Amino acid sequence: MNLTITGHHVEVTSAIRDYVTHKLERPVRHFDQVTSTRVFLTVEKLLHKAEVTLHVKGKDIFADATAEDLYAAIDLLADKLDRQIVKHKEKVTNHNHEKHATDSES
């Protein structure tokens, strides 16, 4: 998986890079067809915003989160992304199971 972390008005330190990498391991572990991940961290006035775009086979999954602390925004982002990936994986597996069930009935 290619991971790109970009900061706008934020210096992406090794600590932030390690934290993002650690937090994104859990969502990516659910779905092994992730080709690349782009994380965009910004600071606007007092709010920290984290955005991620996950390129998955056949779809791009996007999530964003805003908080007063950058690490809190990354935590919220990881939770949102985790839910979206699980939902997408269920759709894909259910769709494939329905397709096989109709084939066997014929």
Secondary structure, 3 states (H helix, E strand, C coil): CEEEEEEECCCCCHHHHHHHHHHHHHHHHHCCCEEEEEEEEEEECCEEEEEEEEEECCEEEEEEEEECCHHHHHHHHHHHHHHHHHHHHHHHHHHHHHHHHHHHHC
